[in-house]
Amino acid sequence: MKFTINSKKLNKPVEFSIPGNAYIYVDLNGQPGTLGEQICHGGSTMGDTMAYSGDDEKTFENICRNWWKAYLRNENS
């Protein structure tokens, strides 16, 4: 499953994916899939990793959007 956000802050698309069974990755380092960074609770890429093993794309998109908002808040503080 994949989801892309067109980031105005980074001036590029940011892709979220679940290349395996559950862990969610984001391509902040320019690498897709498992070469990217795992998203973690609180808008970080370090700590308690987030996972989703369902097949509902809207739920996956909401998880990604909420993480992205938290990530941007962290980057701005």
WORAFEN-V353878 format. One line per field, one symbol per residue. ss: DSSP state (~ for helix, > for strand, _ for the rest). Layout:
ss=???
This chain:
ss=_>>>>>>____>>>>>>_____>_>>______~~~_>>_>___>____>_>_____~~~~~~~~~~~~~~~~~~~~_
